[in-house]
Amino acid sequence: MDEIISTRKLSKQYKDVLAVSEMSLNVGKGEIYGFLGLNGAGKTTTIRMLLGMIKPTSGKAFIKGQEVYADNTALWKHVGYMVEVPYAYPDLTVKENLELIRRLRFISDKNAVDAIMDKLELTKYAKRRAMDLSLGNAQRLGLAKALIHNPDVLLLDEPSNGLDPSGIYEIRELLTHLAADQGVTIFISSHILNEISRFATRIGIIHEGMLLRELNKQQLDEMSNKRLLVNTRDNSITHDFLTNAGMAVSINKDGHLEISDNSAIEHPEAIATMLVQNDNPPSMLNVVEEDLESFFLRTIASKNNSI
């Protein structure tokens, strides 16, 4: 894998609180890496160390093969970021804020501001002061500042905060395009887990400062719990019939039958045939897969129970 973002036993200690503990991760070119954790898990601290905003207690972080530290200014022309609150100069307009960023980044193209406003649908707010923006549009302004210089690497902390469903969809499509078509590497933290599952190519789960697990979409699919939901005219008779056939069957809180056998999940049509032949045909037959949120909660619960 062509490593663009990596850490080596990265740790941050605040007095008696270990915010991040010996974290080692790797993100390849063009990947969208979803960084998932509860509030206080260490997500923002990790991102701040990746940006050189805070110094690690131990360990190192690298972007594009270069070690991250505050004075490595040459590195930041390749990086766009938004961390927690999307800060802006409140008395300046959207366009004035972006024009200031253009100059600070020594971008010679004077059309860069108009182009990024169009891309983030901020043109109609160009003359509005930053302090008068809605939370969603303030978030768009933060993203515009992160993207104005066409970076190779994006580090985004909760970029969907305050956006309505339409805005979340637009940002998802934009980030997917940047990664797939332009090879931009994206490291993104979020609490909207099922939204992340729609477009992240790989995820890392952090809990209490520790990286518990990294996995790609295929691995997530393989490790997620699956079950076959069945409903018939008489679920009690069907339960006994399937149990006698050697299957692991339970009745859930909604009164539906749940079958966890892989053979049934992979071949629900065989279950349907069995039930029809038993004169108790299914009125519902549905394979249900555990979503990312459930997998995430199961993963951190397993960690807590092991302590």
Backbone torsions as a table, in degrees:
resi	resn	phi	psi	omega
1	MET	NA	134.1	177.3
2	ASP	-77.9	97.4	-173.8
3	GLU	-70.8	126.8	175.3
4	ILE	-107.8	-41.3	176.0
5	ILE	-122.2	131.4	177.0
6	SER	-152.2	153.2	174.7
7	THR	-132.7	151.9	179.4
8	ARG	-128.2	102.5	178.7
9	LYS	49.0	48.7	-177.7
10	LEU	-75.0	127.0	-178.1
11	SER	-136.8	150.3	174.5
12	LYS	-141.2	121.5	-179.5
13	GLN	-112.7	129.1	172.3
14	TYR	-113.5	101.0	-177.9
15	LYS	50.1	-110.5	-177.3
16	ASP	-97.9	10.3	-179.7
17	VAL	-111.3	121.7	175.0
18	LEU	-92.7	98.1	-173.9
19	ALA	-74.1	-38.4	178.0
20	VAL	-137.2	133.0	-173.3
21	SER	-121.8	108.3	171.2
22	GLU	43.5	53.4	-177.1
23	MET	-83.8	126.1	174.9
24	SER	-125.4	116.2	179.7
25	LEU	-141.3	161.5	180.0
26	ASN	-139.0	136.6	178.1
27	VAL	-128.7	125.5	-176.8
28	GLY	-89.2	167.5	-179.9
29	LYS	-59.3	131.2	176.7
30	GLY	78.3	3.2	177.8
31	GLU	-81.1	150.0	166.6
32	ILE	-109.4	106.8	-173.9
33	TYR	-100.4	111.7	178.0
34	GLY	-85.5	118.8	-176.0
35	PHE	-103.6	106.8	-167.5
36	LEU	-114.1	136.9	177.0
37	GLY	-174.8	160.1	176.2
38	LEU	-68.3	165.8	173.2
39	ASN	-58.2	132.3	-179.7
40	GLY	85.5	5.4	-178.0
41	ALA	-75.3	-21.1	-179.4
42	GLY	117.3	9.8	-177.9
43	LYS	-63.5	-53.6	-176.7
44	THR	-66.5	-37.6	177.1
45	THR	-60.1	-42.2	178.5
46	THR	-62.3	-46.8	-179.4
47	ILE	-62.9	-39.4	178.3
48	ARG	-64.2	-35.9	176.0
49	MET	-70.3	-36.0	176.9
50	LEU	-64.0	-25.4	-179.2
51	LEU	-96.6	-1.1	-178.9
52	GLY	74.1	14.3	179.9
53	MET	-75.6	-31.2	174.5
54	ILE	-131.8	151.1	-176.4
55	LYS	-91.3	131.5	177.3
56	PRO	-63.9	149.8	171.7
57	THR	-70.5	-36.5	175.2
58	SER	-156.8	165.1	-178.7
59	GLY	85.0	177.0	-176.7
60	LYS	-138.5	155.7	174.4
61	ALA	-123.8	146.0	-178.7
62	PHE	-134.2	140.4	171.4
63	ILE	-127.9	124.9	-178.1
64	LYS	53.1	38.4	176.5
65	GLY	81.4	-5.7	-179.6
66	GLN	-100.9	136.9	178.1
67	GLU	-67.4	138.1	-178.8
68	VAL	-86.3	125.7	169.0
69	TYR	-156.4	161.3	-169.0
70	ALA	-57.1	-37.4	-174.3
71	ASP	-86.8	-0.6	179.4
72	ASN	-81.5	68.9	-171.7
73	THR	-67.6	-25.8	-178.9
74	ALA	-63.6	-25.8	-177.4
75	LEU	-69.6	-31.3	-168.2
76	TRP	-75.6	-11.3	174.7
77	LYS	-71.0	-16.6	179.5
78	HIS	-95.3	-8.0	-168.4
79	VAL	-118.8	133.7	169.2
80	GLY	-114.3	146.0	-175.9
81	TYR	-151.0	156.2	169.5
82	MET	-147.3	119.6	-175.2
83	VAL	-119.2	121.9	179.0
84	GLU	52.6	-117.2	-176.1
85	VAL	-73.9	129.6	178.5
86	PRO	-77.4	90.3	-174.7
87	TYR	-67.1	145.5	175.8
88	ALA	-152.0	163.4	174.2
89	TYR	-77.4	111.8	-168.8
90	PRO	-62.8	-32.2	-176.8
91	ASP	-85.7	-9.0	177.7
92	LEU	-91.6	152.2	177.9
93	THR	-75.1	171.2	176.5
94	VAL	-56.4	-47.8	-177.8
95	LYS	-66.1	-38.8	179.2
96	GLU	-66.0	-39.7	176.8
97	ASN	-60.4	-44.9	-178.4
98	LEU	-71.8	-34.1	176.7
99	GLU	-64.2	-38.7	177.2
100	LEU	-62.8	-43.6	178.2
101	ILE	-63.7	-40.4	178.7
102	ARG	-56.8	-43.8	-178.1
103	ARG	-72.0	-39.6	179.2
104	LEU	-63.7	-30.4	179.6
105	ARG	-92.9	5.5	177.4
106	PHE	55.6	41.8	177.4
107	ILE	-85.1	117.6	-174.9
108	SER	-76.9	-25.9	-178.3
109	ASP	-73.2	107.9	-178.6
110	LYS	-72.1	-11.5	176.5
111	ASN	-85.2	-3.1	-176.5
112	ALA	-60.9	-36.7	-178.7
113	VAL	-66.2	-49.2	179.4
114	ASP	-62.3	-37.6	-178.3
115	ALA	-65.3	-43.4	-177.8
116	ILE	-74.3	-30.8	175.0
117	MET	-64.9	-39.8	177.0
118	ASP	-63.2	-44.2	-176.8
119	LYS	-63.6	-37.0	-178.0
120	LEU	-97.8	9.4	178.5
121	GLU	56.1	47.7	178.9
122	LEU	-110.7	-0.2	-174.2
123	THR	-57.6	-40.7	-177.8
124	LYS	-71.6	-11.2	177.3
125	TYR	-107.2	13.4	-172.8
126	ALA	-55.5	-36.5	-176.1
127	LYS	-98.2	6.6	179.8
128	ARG	-88.1	137.5	178.5
129	ARG	-67.1	147.0	-178.3
130	ALA	-58.7	-35.6	-178.8
131	MET	-66.6	-18.5	-177.4
132	ASP	-99.2	5.7	179.4
133	LEU	-79.8	149.6	170.4
134	SER	-67.9	165.0	180.0
135	LEU	-59.3	-40.8	-179.7
136	GLY	-63.7	-43.4	179.8
137	ASN	-73.2	-29.7	173.1
138	ALA	-63.9	-36.6	177.0
139	GLN	-66.5	-39.8	176.5
140	ARG	-62.3	-39.9	178.1
141	LEU	-63.2	-41.2	176.6
142	GLY	-60.6	-41.1	177.7
143	LEU	-67.0	-37.9	178.0
144	ALA	-61.4	-41.7	177.8
145	LYS	-64.5	-34.5	179.8
146	ALA	-72.2	-27.3	-172.0
147	LEU	-104.2	-9.1	-168.9
148	ILE	-60.2	-28.6	-176.8
149	HIS	-99.2	13.6	178.6
150	ASN	52.7	61.4	-175.9
151	PRO	-72.8	159.2	174.6
152	ASP	-83.4	-23.1	-175.1
153	VAL	-130.5	134.9	176.4
154	LEU	-122.5	128.6	174.7
155	LEU	-117.1	111.2	-171.5
156	LEU	-124.8	126.1	179.6
157	ASP	-106.6	107.6	179.2
158	GLU	53.4	57.8	-176.5
159	PRO	-70.7	-12.7	-178.3
160	SER	-93.7	1.4	-179.6
161	ASN	-56.5	128.5	174.6
162	GLY	82.7	-5.4	-179.1
163	LEU	-85.9	143.5	174.8
164	ASP	-78.2	171.0	-177.3
165	PRO	-53.9	-37.0	178.7
166	SER	-66.0	-42.1	179.2
167	GLY	-66.0	-39.2	178.0
168	ILE	-61.9	-42.8	178.7
169	TYR	-61.8	-43.7	-178.8
170	GLU	-63.9	-41.6	178.9
171	ILE	-66.5	-40.0	177.7
172	ARG	-59.8	-45.1	-179.9
173	GLU	-65.7	-38.6	179.4
174	LEU	-63.9	-47.2	-178.3
175	LEU	-66.6	-38.8	177.5
176	THR	-61.4	-42.3	178.5
177	HIS	-64.0	-44.0	-178.6
178	LEU	-61.1	-40.7	-178.7
179	ALA	-74.0	-48.2	-173.0
180	ALA	-74.4	-40.0	-172.6
181	ASP	-98.4	-25.0	-177.2
182	GLN	-117.5	-1.3	177.1
183	GLY	71.0	19.5	179.0
184	VAL	-71.6	134.2	177.1
185	THR	-91.5	127.1	-173.2
186	ILE	-122.9	124.4	175.8
187	PHE	-113.0	115.1	-169.3
188	ILE	-133.8	126.0	173.8
189	SER	-98.2	147.7	179.9
190	SER	-163.0	151.5	172.2
191	HIS	-99.4	-7.5	178.3
192	ILE	-87.9	81.2	-167.0
193	LEU	-64.8	-44.1	-177.4
194	ASN	-70.2	-23.6	173.4
195	GLU	-69.5	-43.4	178.0
196	ILE	-59.8	-38.2	-177.5
197	SER	-64.5	-19.0	-179.0
198	ARG	-72.9	-27.4	-173.5
199	PHE	-137.9	-10.2	177.7
200	ALA	-70.3	137.1	177.0
201	THR	-86.9	-20.7	177.4
202	ARG	-152.9	150.6	178.7
203	ILE	-129.0	152.1	171.8
204	GLY	-126.3	134.6	-179.2
205	ILE	-107.2	119.8	179.6
206	ILE	-111.2	137.3	179.4
207	HIS	-146.3	125.4	-179.4
208	GLU	51.0	42.9	174.5
209	GLY	82.9	-3.8	-177.0
210	MET	-111.4	138.5	174.7
211	LEU	-80.3	107.5	-175.4
212	LEU	-79.0	-37.9	-172.8
213	ARG	-161.9	143.3	169.2
214	GLU	-122.1	137.3	177.9
215	LEU	-158.4	150.7	177.3
216	ASN	-92.0	-178.2	-175.3
217	LYS	-61.5	-41.3	-178.9
218	GLN	-64.7	-42.8	178.9
219	GLN	-65.7	-38.5	177.7
220	LEU	-62.1	-42.7	179.1
221	ASP	-62.1	-40.6	-177.9
222	GLU	-70.6	-32.1	-175.2
223	MET	-92.6	-13.6	-179.3
224	SER	-74.7	139.3	177.3
225	ASN	-66.8	139.8	175.9
226	LYS	-128.3	153.8	177.5
227	ARG	-152.8	155.5	177.3
228	LEU	-104.4	120.2	177.1
229	LEU	-92.8	133.2	-177.8
230	VAL	-133.1	140.4	173.1
231	ASN	-135.2	136.9	178.3
232	THR	-135.7	-178.3	179.1
233	ARG	-63.9	-35.1	-179.6
234	ASP	-136.3	95.2	-175.8
235	ASN	-69.2	-24.8	178.9
236	SER	-67.2	-44.9	177.7
237	ILE	-65.3	-42.1	-179.6
238	THR	-64.3	-39.0	178.2
239	HIS	-58.9	-47.7	-178.8
240	ASP	-65.7	-39.8	-179.0
241	PHE	-62.5	-47.4	-178.0
242	LEU	-71.0	-34.7	176.7
243	THR	-64.0	-42.9	178.2
244	ASN	-65.4	-22.6	177.6
245	ALA	-83.1	1.4	174.6
246	GLY	91.7	17.2	-177.8
247	MET	-99.7	151.5	176.0
248	ALA	-85.1	105.3	-174.2
249	VAL	-125.5	137.7	174.7
250	SER	-136.9	166.1	176.7
251	ILE	-110.9	122.9	-176.9
252	ASN	-83.8	-179.3	-175.1
253	LYS	-64.8	-20.9	178.2
254	ASP	-89.1	0.5	179.5
255	GLY	86.5	3.6	178.5
256	HIS	-87.5	153.4	175.5
257	LEU	-82.0	139.5	175.9
258	GLU	-120.0	126.4	178.3
259	ILE	-114.7	127.4	-176.4
260	SER	-105.8	-1.4	179.2
261	ASP	-64.6	133.2	179.4
262	ASN	-61.0	-36.3	-178.7
263	SER	-62.3	-38.2	179.3
264	ALA	-71.9	-39.5	-179.2
265	ILE	-66.3	-39.9	-178.1
266	GLU	-78.2	-24.3	-178.0
267	HIS	-135.4	67.5	-179.9
268	PRO	-62.6	-24.9	179.4
269	GLU	-63.1	-29.7	178.1
270	ALA	-68.7	-37.0	176.7
271	ILE	-65.3	-42.2	178.7
272	ALA	-59.4	-43.2	179.6
273	THR	-63.0	-43.6	179.2
274	MET	-60.0	-42.9	-177.1
275	LEU	-70.5	-37.6	177.3
276	VAL	-64.2	-43.5	179.4
277	GLN	-66.4	-23.3	177.7
278	ASN	-90.8	9.6	179.0
279	ASP	61.2	33.8	176.3
280	ASN	-141.2	65.5	-172.0
281	PRO	-63.9	150.0	-179.4
282	PRO	-74.8	140.2	170.9
283	SER	-97.2	-13.8	175.1
284	MET	-148.0	136.3	177.1
285	LEU	-146.1	108.0	-169.4
286	ASN	-143.7	122.0	174.4
287	VAL	-83.8	122.0	-177.6
288	VAL	-114.6	130.4	179.7
289	GLU	-109.3	139.5	177.3
290	GLU	-58.5	131.6	178.6
291	ASP	-84.5	173.0	-175.2
292	LEU	-62.0	-37.7	-179.7
293	GLU	-61.1	-45.1	179.6
294	SER	-65.8	-41.4	178.5
295	PHE	-62.3	-43.1	179.2
296	PHE	-59.9	-48.7	-178.5
297	LEU	-65.1	-36.6	177.0
298	ARG	-66.0	-37.9	-179.0
299	THR	-66.2	-46.1	-178.2
300	ILE	-74.7	-28.7	175.5
301	ALA	-65.3	-40.5	177.7
302	SER	-62.0	-39.8	177.5
303	LYS	-64.1	-44.8	-179.3
304	ASN	-63.1	-39.3	-177.6
305	ASN	-71.5	-20.8	-178.7
306	SER	-83.2	-12.2	-177.7
307	ILE	-79.1	NA	NA
